[in-house]
Amino acid sequence: MTIRKTVTLVEEINSEYGARADPPLRRVAIAAVFENPLAGKAAGADLKPLIDTSLELGASLTRTALTALGASPAELRAYTKAAVVGTGGDLEHGAAMIHPRLGMAMRRAIKRGRVIIPGHAKVGPPGTAVDLIYGPLDEGWDLDAFDSTPVLIHDAPRPNEIVLWIGYATGPRVNARCKGPDQKEVDALVASFGKN
């Protein structure tokens, strides 16, 4: 794998709409820009090289992200992942990067993460923005952990590249107060469908 560059974005949010964050919300988004070994290849090419790359990058980017964030795994509340494939590749290359094994590498690195990691892929030219959707690590109905932030790299992906993003956050949205159902309530609703 040839990594052209990495980009790390760290945010510390101290207040939103007059509500103070105590402690401040910290989010990190980190990307690797690398050569797509399947760019220009016929549809149906074996995706294993990309899946293997996702395992390697999931571990290394997570280590770098935690260092940049200045947080331990125990301090994390949310995570995310996304890929932007250059126009010489196809959407399935991005899907191979984020869906089969990346999440397992991220979880292994932080030793947490029961809940599916929100993630999506797209194809685009350099400067293509992607919204990173942060979701809860351990409790799927932790609605306050859901958040998003747009990211882009002005000169990536080139046609033969992929940009892989991962991210972590230390807390809920500042001023979060959306309370929704818990798992028991959802399970009861779903169970009621069979009674009609």
N, C-alpha and C positions, 0 to 999 in steps of 0.2 A: 504494500500500500504506500502510495506517495502522497503525503499530506503537504499541500502547498502552504497552508497557514491555519492557525486557530484564532478565534475571536472570542473574548470573554467580556460579558456585560454584567455589571453588578449594580443593583439599585438598593438604596436604603431609603425607605419611605417613613418619614417622621410624623406626617399628618395628612389627612384628606378631609376636605370640606369642613374644616374646623375641629375635627376629631383627632386628638393626639394619639399616636401609636406608642404604647409603652409595654414592651420594648418595641423599637422600630421594626417594621417588616423589612426583611432582606430577601432579595431574589437574585438568582444568578441564572444567566443563560450563556451557554458555551457551545461553540460550533467548531467543527473540523471541516475544512475544505480539502477534498482529496479527489484524486483521479478515479473516474468510474471505469473499472476494468471491463464492463459490458457495454460501454458507449459504442454505438455503431454496429453492434452485433445483432444478429437476427433475433426476432421475437422467439421466445421459447428457450433461450440460452439458460443453462444451469445457473441458478441464483446463489449457489453455495458460497462463491467468493465474497459476495456482499454480506451474506449472513455471518460468515466468519469475521469479516471486518467489523460488523456491528458489535460483536462480542468484545473484540479488542478495544474499540473506541468507547463502548459503554463503560468499561472499567476505567480506562485512562482519563476520559473526560469527567467522570464522576469524581475521581481523586482530585483533579485540578479544580473542579467546581467547588468542592468542599473547602479546599484551601483558600480559594478566592472569596468564598462566602464567609469564611472565618467561623464555620459552624460544625458541630459534630453531627453524626447521623441522628442522634436522639433529639436534636433541635429542629429537625425538618418536619414540615407539615404537608407539603405538596410537591409534586413532580410533574414533568412534561417531556415530550419528545416530538421531533418533526424532522422532515427531510425535504430538501428542494433539489430536484434532479435537473441537470443541465439539458438543453434541448437535443443533445446527441443521445440521450438515454430515454427511458420510458418510465411511466408511473410505477410499474411493478418493481423497478430498481429501488425506488424510494420505499415502497411497501416492504421489500426484503430487508431494508436497513432498519426499519422501526418495529415491524410486527413480530417476526418469529422469535428472536433471541435478545434483542437490545434490552428490553425490560428486565430480563433475567440477569443480565450483566450489571445493570444499575442496582437491582435489588441485592445482588451478591455483594456489591461494593459498600452498600449502606446497611446491610443485614436487617432490612425492613422492607415493607411494601406489599401488603396483601391485596390492594386494590389495583385494577387495571390502570395503566398509565395512559392518559389521553395523548393521542398522537395522530398525525396525518401527514401525508406526502403530497407534493405537487411537482409539476414540471414547469420550468421557467427560465428566462434569460438572467444574466447578471443583474443584481439589484432586486430580485423578486422577494417581496416581503412574505412572511408567514406569521400567523398568529400562534404563539405558544399558549396552549390551554393547560393551565396548571390544575391538577386534580389531587384529591386527598390520598395520602399514603396508606393509611391503615383502616379507615372507616369510610365506606363508600357513600354514606349519607351525610358526611361532613360537608354540607353545602358551603359553609363559610370558607373552606379551603380552596374552592374553585376561583380561578382568576385567569387573566390573560394579559399578554404583552406582545406587541408586534416587534418583529426583528427582521433585519436584512443586512446583507453584506454587499456594498456597492459594486464590487467587481467579481461577484460569485453568485451562482455557479457559472463557470464557462461551459460551453457545450459538452465537453468531455468530463465534467466534474459533478460531484454531489456535495451538498452542504448538509451535514448532520448536526442537528441541534438537540441538546438536552438541557434541562433546567430544574432547579430546586428552589423552594421558598421556605422561610422559617415560620411563617404564621398565616393566619387568615387574612383576608382583605381587611384593610384598615376600615373601621366602623362597620364591619360585617354584622348583620343582624337578621339574615334570612333563615328562618327555621322551617324545615320541611319534615316530611315523614321520616320515621326510622325504619329499619329493616323489618321489624315485627308488623308495623302498619302496612307496609308494601306486601309482605307475605300474606297477610290476612286479606287484602284486597284481591290479590291474584288467586288465592284459594277460593274466594267467593265466586269467581268466574265459573268454576266447575259445578256450582250449585244451581245454576239456572237451567 
